[in-house]
Amino acid sequence: MRFINPKTDFAFKKIFGSGQSHRVLISFLNGILYEGNNTIQSLDILNPYQAPKVRGMKDTYLDVKAQLADGTSVIIEMQVLNVEGFEKRILYNAAKAYSTQLRAGDTYELLNPVIALTITDFVMFKEHASYRSCFILKEKDFLIDYPTHDLELVFVELPKFDRAIEQLSGLMEQWLFFLKNARKLQAIPEEMAQVPEIRRAFEFANQADLSADELEDLEHREMFIHDQRNAIKLAARQGLEQGLEQGLEQGLEQGLEQGRQEGDRAAKLQIAGQLLPLLDDGAIAQATGLSAVEIQQLREFDGE
């Protein structure tokens, strides 16, 4: 048995955003957002997945949108490439989802909370060791909570998650292991098969159930991601090499300039020494550019 990579946009949306994914998505969100508690009982998937009719690359990101029974909107995004402006886009999408709930004449009390859940296949917060982070509005100096928690940004950084199958603890870690390792597996791990929703997710990810068009689309997308990552690595390496080259050139120029300055000073001192018996200190200073102190030191040295 072979499984498609859940981290690609095509596979992620097929597994978590199809018309048959409700129980899978509920389990996934309860695991990631609510520590495995059955907080979410029901939801509506707002943009159910449909197999692509035209193959080819679209964006490097995707989202699955769901609305919980209490009206809370959840935007789930799997981001594989660290593109420019990514952090701002997350905030923009969350704020847009919040603000566009109201129609003309509606009151603000009708606004429902928005949770933006973002899973990244790269490290986003290098100063933070945990693979899960949650951001809400707080007072800047005293960290007092804002009266309402209507906007919540949750991030999961997959590279920081390094649990082996025998080390998994809780529903969240099982789902993260699925996202990170399903492509490498040949069968559903026995420990994870005990969770019906995770077993169902593996079934959705079974490559044998894909059509020829879907397989070709998936291959194109994985090739695109691979090429983009290589381009980013190449750009970073070229930038490093250019920086080293510029540093060497700058160091050489600074060394030459320092040598010229020291050579000029030595010549001035030599000329001043020859003028000591002939001119007073002011005239020598004017002729050489040396200070009165330097000329006086020369006279003291010459008289020794």
N, C-alpha and C positions, 0 to 999 in steps of 0.2 A: 504494500500500500504506500502510495506517495501523496504528500500533502502540499498544497500550494502555499506560498509565503504570505501569511496574514498581514505582513507589514506593507504590502503593496496596496495601492488604492483600490484596485479591482477586487482583490481577495478580501480586504478588510470590509468593504461595503457589502460584498456577497454574503459574508459570514454574519455580520452584525446589523445589516440594514435591509435585508430582504423581507418580503411579506411573511415569511415563515420564521423570522429571527426574534420574535418578541420575547420568548422565554430565555433565549440565549443572551439577548441584550440586557434583560432585567438582571440575570445572574451576574453578568459582566459589570454592570453599574453598581449593583449591591456590593460586589467584591472590591471594586476600586474606590468608590465614593463612601461606602458605609461599612467598611471593615467586615464584610460578609453577612451583616444583618439583613433580614428580609424587610428592609425599609420600603423598597419599591415593590408594589404588588402588581401594578399594571402600567402600561404606557402605550402611546401611539407613535409609530415611526412615521415622521412627517414627509420624508422623501424616499420611499422604498426603492431599493435597488432594482434596476432592469439591466439585462445583458446588453452590452453596447451593440448598436446597429452599424456604426461606422468605426472602424478600428483606427488607432493612432493615438499619440500622446495628447493628453489634455494638460491639466495643471500638475504640479509636483506635490499637491496636497489634496485632501478630500475631507468631507465631513459627513457624519450621520447625525440627523436631527431627530430628537424624540421629545415628546411632551408627557410628563408624568401625570398621574391621576389628580394631584393637587394643583396642577397648572404650571408647575416648574418646567421650563424649557432646558434641555440638555443638548449641547453641541459637542459631539465626539469627533476628534480629529486625530489621524495618524500621520505624523510628519516625518519623512525619511531624509530630507535634505535641509540643511541649515541655511536657508535662503535669506537674502537681505530683507530687512523689514518684517521678519517673521513675528517678533515679539509684539510689534504694533498691530499687525494684522489680527492676532489673537484677541487683543483688547478691543479692536474696532469691531470684529464680528460679534463679540459678546455684548458690547454697548449697542450695536445695531439691533441685535435680537431683542434687547430689552426695550429700546425706544420705539420700535416699530409695532409694538403690541397695541398701542393706543390708536384709535381713530378719532376723527374730529368730534369734539364734544365729550370724549371720555374723560373721566377723572383719574388722577394718578393712583388712587387706591386700587384700580383695576390691574395695575402692573404686577406681574408674577416674577418670581426669581428666575435668574438665568445662571446655569452652571456651564462653564466651558472646560471640558476635559480634553487635554492634549497629551498624546503619547508621542514621544520623540525617539528616533533611532540615533540620537547623538546627545552628548552631554550639553546641557543648557546652563546649569548653575554650578560652575566649577568649585565655588566656595562652599557648596552645600553637599554633604556626603549622602544624604538620604535620596532614594530614587523617587520618592513621592513628595510633592510640595503643594501647598494650598495657600492661595492668596485671597484676602478679603480686605475691605476698606477699614483702616484704623487711623486714629489720631497720630500725627507725625511724631510728636515728642514723648507722649505718655502711653502710646499704643492702646488707647481706649477704643473699643469697637464702635463703629458707626451704628446708629440706631437700627438700621436694617441691613441684612446680609444678602440683599437681592442680587449682587454680582459676586460670583465666586470663580476664581481661575485655579484649576487643578492641573498639575503637570506630573507626568510619569516619564522618567528618563531610562529607557531600556538598557543602555550600556552599563548603568550602575547596578542593575539587577543581575546577580551572578549566582543564584541558587541552583544547586543540582537537584535532580528529581527527588532524591531521598531527603533533601533538606527543606522541602516545601512545607510551609505552615500557613494554613488559611486559604480562603477562596481567592483573595487578591493575588497571592503568589502563584497559585495554580493558573490563573488567567494570564499572568505575565509570562510564566514559563511557556504557555501555549503560544503567545504572540512571538516570543523570541526564538523558540526551538522547534515549532511544528514542522517547518520545512526540512529539518534534519532527521526527523523520526520516520521509522518504517511501520510503526503500529501505534495504536493509542495506548499510552502507559496505563497499567492496571490501576494505579492509584488515582489517576484523573478520570478514568472511565466510570468511577463510582459516582461522579457528578453528572447527572443526565444532560444538563445544558452544555457542559464542556464536551461530553461525548458527541452531542449534536453538532457542536462547532467543528469538531474533527470531521464529521460526516459531510458538512458543508464544504470543508477544505479538501476533501478527497478529489484528487486530480482526475480520477477515472470518471467522475460525474460531469466534467466540463465538456462542452462542445468543441469542435475544431476551431471555430471562430474565437471562442473564449480563451482557449489555450494559446492561440496566436496573439491575441490582445495582451494576455498576461506576459508572454515572452517579450513582446515589444516594450512593455512597461518596465520589466526588470532590466532589460538591456539599457533603456534610457537612464534609469537610476544608477546603474553601474557606470555608464559613461559620464554622468554628471559628477559622481563621486571622484572618478579619476581626474576629471577636469579641475575639480576643487583642489585635489592633492597636487596636481601639476602646477596650478597657479600659486599655491602656498610654497611649493619648492622653488619655483622661479622667483617668487618674492623674497625668499630667504637668501637665495644665491645673489640676487641683485642687491639686497641689503648688505651682504658681506662684501661684495665688490665695491659698493659705494663707501663702505667703512674703510676698506683698505686704501682706496684712492684718497679719502679724506685724511686718513692717518699719514699717508705719504706727503700730501700737500702741507699738512701741519708741520711735519718734520722738516720739509724743505724750507718753509717759511721761518721756522725757528732757527734753522741753520743760517739763513740769510740775515736774520736779525742779529744773531751772535757774531757773524762775520762783519756786519756793518759796525757793531759796537767795538770790535777789536780794532778795526781800521781807524775809527774815531779816536780811540785811546792812543793809538800809535802816533797819529797826527798831533794830538794834544801834547803828547810827550815831547815832540820835536819843537813845539811852539813855546814850551814853558820858559826857556831863557829869553825869548824874544818879545812876548806879549803878556799883558796882565790877564787876570782870570776872566774878566768880562769879555775881552776881545776873543779869548780862546773859546769861551762858551758860545759866543755868537758865530764863530767860524766852524765849530764842530757839532753844535747842538747838545753838547754835554752840559750837565748841571754844574753849578758852582761848587757843590759838595764833592762831585766826582773829580773836578779839577783840583780842588784843595787836597783830596786824598792822593792824587797823582804827585803833587808837589811834596807832600810829606814822604811818600814812597821814594821819590827821586832824591830827596835830601838825606836819606838813610845811608 
